[in-house]
Amino acid sequence: MHRTLALTAFLLCVVLAAAGNRVEYDYFKYHSLQEISKWKSDIATASKNIVSIIEYGKTYENRTIDLLKIGVPGNKKKIIWMDCGIHAREWISPAFCQYFVKTILDKYSTDSKMQQMMKNMDFYVTPVLNVDGYTHTWLNSSTRLWRKNRTPGPPDCNCTGTDLNRNFNANWGSTKLNTNFLYCHTYPGQGPTSELEAQAVTQFVGNISKDVLAFLTIHSYGQMLLIRTDTGGHRAHQDELVRKQNNHLTQSSGATIYRFESADLIFRNEFSGSSGDWARLQGIPYSYTFELRDNGTHGFELPANQIQPAVEEATAAPCTSSPTPTIKPSTGRQQRAPRPCGRLCWPPWSLNGLRD
């Protein structure tokens, strides 16, 4: 399994390092939901041999939740899930998903290794999950920082919208902030998976979970790759890997640092009900949250002139040329994690020392 994952990581590193030259769509500006919908349709038409649109839910305001499936027909294929825009105000997240799709398709048309990889793996990419909330952020400057979806709150709470990343059935409502319903900003909903968006993801991913290799959810901001601990007894080893990775992480001149962190250690007392935690509970081997630019200077209102460096660096920011740490699995054997691309590198499932 390690050999397969290392090959996957190597090939995708090659893919993401390539930048296409086509300009049919401006990937370095923010786009409205209407523009993104047209882009998805154009992409599916132009690459109909490997791209299709799958609708998998509806929202409170009756908008469609859909994804781009990228892959060629085949049997026993693994799946990489990626969703963006679960929090409406994090505009850089959908921008990254669009760039990610473009880069894969550009490389597929010219690279035989990528063509071979697509015979073994499919990508399921949701550019905007919280479509109601995202549309709301485009109304005017007063709505730009809206975070949640647009469902009405409960009768005893003057609180419109639910934080979708608090609504999944993963220790829902178990933290202090979640149980304080007056804390409207991160209101977790009236119950686990009460929201249509969370229901859509839960049902769709739940039905394919045995084939999902990695569950990636893209956020901003903070410049972090949040790693969820393995439920199979390797938590201490994973935390040690996180510590060693950060100790060795270096910054090139002018580069943006992305640090590895344990989601359990950072957020265990702050919130519950996240999609990433839910995915891990389904047995999906790799569940990660990627927090894009920046470190707080602009926060959720990242200027459009930073889209290009943000999406380009996000393909390589968590890389380091430091030695690969040795991990001691529960079997008692010493083993060395493979080193795809000659280093620990994004995509995060290249950190395959986390599992036997």
N, C-alpha and C positions, 0 to 999 in steps of 0.2 A: 504493500500500500504506500509506503514511503516513497518508493521509486516512482509510482504513478503520480503522486502529489508533487514531487519535485519536478517531474517533467511538465506537469500542468503549470506549475508556477513559472518555470523557465520560459515556456512558450508564451504565457500571458505577459510576462515582463517584456518580451520582445514585442508583442502586440502593442502594449501601452506606451512603449518608447517611441513608436512611430507616429508621426504627425502627418495627416493627409493634407493635400493642397487644394482640395475642392472647396468651392465657395458658394454652393447652392443655398446654404443656410448660414447665418452668422452665429457661430457657436460662442462668440465672445461678447454677447450682449444678453440681457435678461429678456425673456419672452413671456407674453401672456399665455393663459391656458389655451385660448383659441389658436394662437400661433403654434404652440407645442402640439396641439391635436392635429393641425395640418401637417406639421413636420413628421409626425408618426405615420400619417397616411402616405405621405410622399416617400418616406423611407421604406415602408412595406411594399409600395408599388415598384420602386426602383430596384429593390433587392428581394423580389417575391420568391426567389428560389431558397432563401435562407431566413427571411423575416416574415413574421405574421403577427397580427394584433389579436390578443385574446382579451375579451371582456370578462371580468370576474366579479363585478359588484356594481351597486348603485348607491348613491348618497342621499342624505336627507333632502337636499335640493334637487334630487333626481338627475344628477350628473353621473356619467359612466366612469367606473374605475377600470382601467385596462393596462395591459403591459405589452411590451414587445418581446416576442419569443424569437431568439436568434439561434439558428442551428439547422443542420441538415437531417433528413430522416435517418433513423437508426434505432437499434435495440439496445437496451440496458445502458442507456446514457445517463451520466451524472448531470446534475443541475446546479448552476450558480444563481441564487436569487439576489437581486439588488433592488431596493426601493429607495426613492428619494422624495423629499417634500412631505414627510409625515407631519412636520411642523411648518405651517404656512409661510411664516416670515423668513425662513431660511432659504432665500432664493438661490444661493450658490449651489445648493444641493441638486435641484432639477437641472441646473446648468451643467453640473458634473455628469449626471446620468446621460444627458444628450451627447456630451463630448465622448463619453465612454463608448456609447453605441457607434458613433461615427468612427472612432479609432479602430474598433473591432472590424467593422465593415471595410474600411480602407485597407487594412492589412489582409483580410481574407481574399481580396481580389488579386493580390500579388504574391502572397507568401504560401508556399506549399506546406510548411509546418503548421501554419494556422489552419489551412484547409483540412489537414489531417486531424488536428485537435478538435475541430468542429464535428468530426465524425463520432467523437466520444463524449462530447459535452454540449449542453444547451445553456444559454443565458436567458434568464427571465428578468427583464428590466422594467420597473414601473417608474417612469420619469416624475410623475406627481401622484402621490397617494392621497393626500388631503386636498382633493380638487375643489371642494367648496371653500375651504379656508384660503387656499391659494388665490382663488378668484377674488375673494373678499379683500385681500391685501393689495389688489390692483385698483380698487375703487378710487382712493385718494390718499393723501398723505396721512390722514388721521387713522386709516385702517392698515397702513403699511406694516405695522408690527404685530398684527393679529397672529396668534399662535395655533389656536384650536380649530376644530371643525365648526359647524354652524347649527348644531342641534339645539333646541331650547333646553334650558336647565329645568330642574325639578320645580314643582310648584312652590316649595318653601325656600327656593334659592334664586336670587336675582342674578343668574349667571348663565349667559349664553355660551354654548360651545363646550366640548369635552376635549381634553388633552388626549389625543389618540395614543400617545406613547406612555400613558398611564392606564389604559383601558384593557390591556390584554390579560388573559387568565394566567398570570404568573405572580403569585403572592399579591393579588390585587388588593389595594387598600390597606396594606399591612404596615405602612409607615405613617409617621405622625402627620406629615404634610398631606398625604392622601386622605386620611380620615377626617381632616379638618376641611369640611366642604366650604367653609368661608374663604378658603384660599382658592379663589376662583381661577386664578391664572393657570393652575395645573389641575383643575377639577378632573377627577378620574372617571366620571360617569356614574350612573346609578347602580351599576354592577359590572362584574367582569364581562367583557365583550358585549357591552350594551350598544356599542356604536356600529353602524353599518360598515364602516371602513375596516374596523377590527374584525368584524364577522367575515368580511370578504377575504382578508388575508388568512385568517384562521382556517376557513373552509378550504380555500384553494391550496395553500401550502400544506395543510394537514393531509390532504389527499395525495400529495406527492412527496411527503417528508422522507420516505425511505430512500428516495433518489436524490435528495438535496444534499450536496456536499458542503455548501457554505451559504450562510444567510448574512447578507451585508446590508446594513441600513445606514444611509448617508445623512449626516447632520452638519450643522455649524452652530456655534463656533468653538474654538479651543485648541485646534491643532493636536488632536489625540487619536490614537487607535485604541479603542477600548476592547479588551479581551475578556471573554467570559470564561470562568473556570470550568474545567471538565467535571462532569458529575460522576465520573468513573473512578475517583480516588486519586486524581493527579493535581488537585488544587495547589498543594504546596510546591510542586514542581513547576506549575505554570506561573505562580507568583514569583518564583525564583528566576524563571526565564525573563519575566517582565523587568525585574530589578537589574539583572545582568545586562539586558538590552539597553536600558536607560543609562547605565553606568558607562557603556561603551559608545553611546550615541554621540557623534560629533557634528559640528556645524561647519559647512563650507562657507566661504566668504559670500555674504548676501543671501544665503539659503534660509528657507523657513524650516524650523525644527518641528517635527511631529514626534511626539513621545508615545511610547507604549505604556498603557496603564491597565490595571485590573478593574473592570467595571464593578466587580463585587466590592472591592476595597473603597472605591471612590463614592459609589452611590448607594451602598447598602442601607444607609440611614436617611437617604434623601427621597427616594421614590421607589415604587414598585409598579408592576403592570406593564413593563416595557415589551416591545415586540421582540427585541433581541433575547431577553430572558425567556420569553415564551418559546422561541425557536429552539433554544438550547434544551428546554424541557421536552421537546418533541423528539430528541435524540439526534438532531442535526449536528454533525461533528464540529463545525466551525461557525460560530456566531459572533459577529463583530459590529461595533458601531464606529464609524469614521466621522470624527468632528473636523471639518475643514477650517479654512481661514476664517477669522484671524485670531489674534490673542486678546482682543477686546478693544482695540483702537477704533474700529468701525463697528464691531459686533455683527449684528444681523443685517446691517445696511452696508455690506461690503460694496465698494464702488465698482461700477462695471469695468473700469480699466484694470481691475485686479482679477477678473474672471479668467483670462488666459493663463497667467502664472499660477493661479489657484488650481485650475483643473489639470494643468500640465505637471505641476509639482506633486499633486496628489497621487500620481501614478508611481512616484518613487520616493516621496518624502520619508516614509518609515524605513528606508534602507540604511544599512550600515555595513562597513567593510570589516567590522570587528569579528573576532573568532566566534564560531558557533558554540554556544554553551553546551556542556554535557548535561544530560538529563537522566535521572535514575527513575525508570518506571517502576510500577508496583510489583513487577516480577522480580525485582532485585538485580536485573541485569543493567550494566552501564551501556548506554547507547548514545551515539552522537547524531544530532539532528542534521538532515541533509542541508546543503547550502546552495539552493537554487540561485542562479545568476551570480554565483560566487559570493553571495552575501545573504543575510536575512533580508527579505525584500517583500514589498507589497506585490502581489496580493497576499492577504493575511493567511490564507490556507497554506502558504509556503512554510509557516511555522509548524511543521508537522512533527516536531519533537514533543508536541503537547499530548500526543496520543500514541498508544502502542500500534 
